[in-house]
Amino acid sequence: MKSPQKLPLAGLMLASVLIDLPGTPAALAQDASNWDAEAHTQSRLIAGAMNKNGSAAFLHAGIEIKLEPGWKTYWRDPGDSGAPPTLDFSGSENVKSVSVLWPAPERFPDGAGGHSIGYLDHVILPLRVVPQDAAKQTLLRLKLSYDICSNICIPVEADLKLPLRDDGAEEAAIEKAEIRVPRRVALGQTAAKYAASGDAYGQSDRLAILTVHRQPGDAHDRVVVDVAAPTGAAVNLFAEGPTSDWALPLPEQTATHGKVREFTFDLDGLPPDAHAQGATLTLTAVSEDDAIEVTAHLD
């Protein structure tokens, strides 16, 4: 390990003077934490700007992860194998709450005959940080644990910290990542009624989850989901249970009716004593240029 580089005394004095000068930006306008570099990956925190959602104000920030070619990390639901990232912000200062946004993930083979859900190469997880007191300095601290996988899987841990201001220079990068966060829409929300042939597709070619229903099965009941999408568009569908201990299989496309795709999955992987009837599922449909999230109740 290299020894930390020491500044000459003159350099230390100059740095001290700059920090103390009136009008000097706090922490010399730090907009990102140092990279925490591990084998095959590195991570950091980045700072965006102050934003408003109605009457509520929040600071934009992000968790940026870069991976070497051929390596991947996982979404909040990892799929058939892997583990989701764990995020601990409890050491932060002047932070009331942190909301984590998840850009649309990809589906990829896990090397064991199944498929995992996650990210390749690079991802920014946008954060919305609500300070306790907007007039005070906010310090974001994160204990980050995440798995990375190629031919093998490696657990990674990072301790990151970053003071947040209201004019962080990484705002554009965070906003770009937010564009890929699935839009929350209602079940069946469309511009017009869809026909099974796809002729009455409505006024736009945006994704829509039309219907969700449960069918009796031999070993397990089966869930059937109809998804509308532009003709020829590749679509993935992901299903999550009401709690993280539901390990539902990945939905598979089983039929196509014009612009309507039929996906199915078995109600397998439920925790003990869990009941499917009346359970709330979160369904995420992802295409190359769109992504939506729908909440559905099983009948």
Secondary structure, 3 states (H helix, E strand, C coil): CCCCCCCCHHHHHHHHHHHHCCCCCHHHCCCECCCEEECCEEEEEEEEEEEEECCEEEEEEEEEEEECCCCEEEEEEEECCCCCCEEECCCCECEEEEEECCCCCEEEECCCCCEEEEEECEEEEEEEEEECCCCCCEEEEEEEEEEEECCCEEEEEEEEEEEECCECCCHHHHHHHHHCCCEECCCCCCCCCCCCCCCCCCCCCCCEEEEEEEECCCCCCEEEEEEECCCCCCCEEEEECCCCCCCCCCCEEEEEECCEEEEEEECCCCCCCCCCCCCEEEEEEECCCCEEEEEEECC
